[in-house]
Amino acid sequence: MDLKEYQNSLFSQRHPWELARFEVMKDILSRRIGLDSVKRVADIGCGDAFVVDSLAAHMPKANLAAVDKNFTEVEKEQILASLQHPNITLLSDISELKSSPQNIDIVLLMDVIEHVEYDVDFLRQINSLPIITPNTLFFITVPAFQSLFSEHDVFLNHFRRYNKTQLQAVLTQADLQVVQSGYFFLSLLIVRSFQKLFRKDNTNGLNQSKTSAFGNKIVKLVLLIDYKFSSIFNKIGIRLPGLSLYALCQKSAS
């Protein structure tokens, strides 16, 4: 959850989109690397650290750094008290990652770079850290399609949305080589398109819905079926769009 949403949260339920997005990330990464062998992860723009706390259960040998420049000391204390796993460190700046001599296996940037005005420079800064190696995997997600930019994006301080070609260009300029990418959550793209068409928007962010716990489970299940459905089509060469876009990449060879 974005810290802006964390600060304004009215309800304790985790949004089903966030839960489903975590499962998508875990599925994609686990097909590329053995999660139980990972030694160090950096979740940059981590929000309330839900992702690293959930991921820690699948990475018993890993040290996980949750980095967010918007952390306040009060939020750090609140988040640390809520974490289920002790192998997580909260950091307020990317430069603090250099304090460890251990190289990073995985960098997570989940719905982060759309918040950054100069996205290429930001990615180059991360990619240039001495603890980033050619074996480091970057997992990046962004909101898809600028035509869907709305008041919800403004509320979340987004500068832009991306299509696959645009994201590829940004990553290439940041000296990152894409090894896998694609859209996910076609069903949400349809919903958002209708909202945009009829000018119905939600500026409250995540975690503001009064949907029941059972209803949230159903929505999460639908989104995961949606992801699996799109994955099957991708395997036969049919690339379906979605409301979100991901890229799995590594440092480009010099």
Stockholm file with secondary structure:
# STOCKHOLM 1.0

chainA/1-254         MDLKEYQNSLFSQRHPWELARFEVMKDILSRRIGLDSVKRVADIGCGDAFVVDSLAAHMPKANLAAVDKNFTEVEKEQILASLQHPNITLLSDISELKSSPQNIDIVLLMDVIEHVEYDVDFLRQINSLPIITPNTLFFITVPAFQSLFSEHDVFLNHFRRYNKTQLQAVLTQADLQVVQSGYFFLSLLIVRSFQKLFRKDNTNGLNQSKTSAFGNKIVKLVLLIDYKFSSIFNKIGIRLPGLSLYALCQKSAS
#=GR chainA/1-254 SS CCHHHHHTCCCCSCCHHHHHHHHHHHHHHHTTSCGGGCCEEEEETCTTSHHHHHHHTTCTTCEEEEECTTCCHHHHHHHHHHCSCSSEEEESSGGGGGGSCSCCSEEEEETCGGGCSSHHHHHHHHHTSTTCCTTCEEEEEEEBCGGGCCHHHHHTTCCCCBCHHHHHHHHHHTTEEEEEEEEECHHHHHHHHHHHHTTCCCCSCTTCCCCCHHHHHHHHHHHHHHHHHHHHHHHTTCCCCCSEEEEEEEECCC
#=GC SS_cons         CCHHHHHTCCCCSCCHHHHHHHHHHHHHHHTTSCGGGCCEEEEETCTTSHHHHHHHTTCTTCEEEEECTTCCHHHHHHHHHHCSCSSEEEESSGGGGGGSCSCCSEEEEETCGGGCSSHHHHHHHHHTSTTCCTTCEEEEEEEBCGGGCCHHHHHTTCCCCBCHHHHHHHHHHTTEEEEEEEEECHHHHHHHHHHHHTTCCCCSCTTCCCCCHHHHHHHHHHHHHHHHHHHHHHHTTCCCCCSEEEEEEEECCC
//
